[in-house]
Amino acid sequence: MKKKYYILFAGICLYGSGCITKPAVLSRYLSTEKNIQFLVDKGKSHWEKRINPKDAERARLFLSTAYYQNPNNGEVSALYSRVCFFIGYYLEEDPAKSDSLFIEGMETSWDFIVSTEAYQEGYALTEGDSIVKMISGIENTPQEIIPILYWWVANYSRFLLTKPVMERIGKREIIETAVHRILALNPNFFYHGANRIFGGIYARLPGVELSHSKNNFEKSIAGSPNYLGTYVIRAQYFHTKSGNREKFVQDLQFVLQADPTLLPEVSPENLLEQEKARKLLAKESALFE
């Protein structure tokens, strides 16, 4: 009889224990979710004040922590990758450190892209080597992944712009595939950024007609005339390569005289583009010797 009561008591204890464990697990899950959301909110808050380098770095810190706790969040992946680009391109003066930031941004967005069903499907259903499969995966990118694909290719192309010619040529097909995919699904994304990327790439690649660079810069400017970065990149790469000193000065003077707040959401970028324009104008004589 005692044995019977013991078994019954043990069963009640186990049942009660199970009832306690489930809310505890749920509580930890909710706590983790709440912590991640806190990190994301803090990252976004600092990102809004990114004109201050310390805030830009804090945005990177909070968003990177949130991302590594939940790498399946596409919005966080895209913003974290963008923050890396912003710091590497606008704030960091050491080329090696800039490259590290571009790589960080590339890896963050790429890890998300390759984890998607769309990429894996395109990769798996294609015969050929890993590069051919990779290209097919990129070509299968859906509309909702475009922001992440854009910041991947923005970081990657910026990283490659300063690399030896052969390295740039070797990666050309992959970059072109990503940019064409963006143009096919969302050509206006980030102020016609895909055309801007093509403009810079084609100005730097040997053996490519400069008209390809020119046409892409013109499309980007026609679509988003108040995004000042396009004029700066055109001056830096296209006008210097074509030897057009007058146009070089004209583009940079336009940037300096423009109102950087016409696009409030990227006014920090526009302000920093004006600083880049000043520095380029200071090098005018050396660039056109």
Helices and strands as residue ranges (DSSP letters): H 2-47, H 53-69, H 74-86, I 87-91, H 95-115, H 117-124, H 130-139, G 143-145, H 146-161, H 165-170, H 172-185, H 189-204, H 210-223, H 229-233, I 234-239, H 240-242, H 245-257, G 264-266, H 267-282, H 284-287
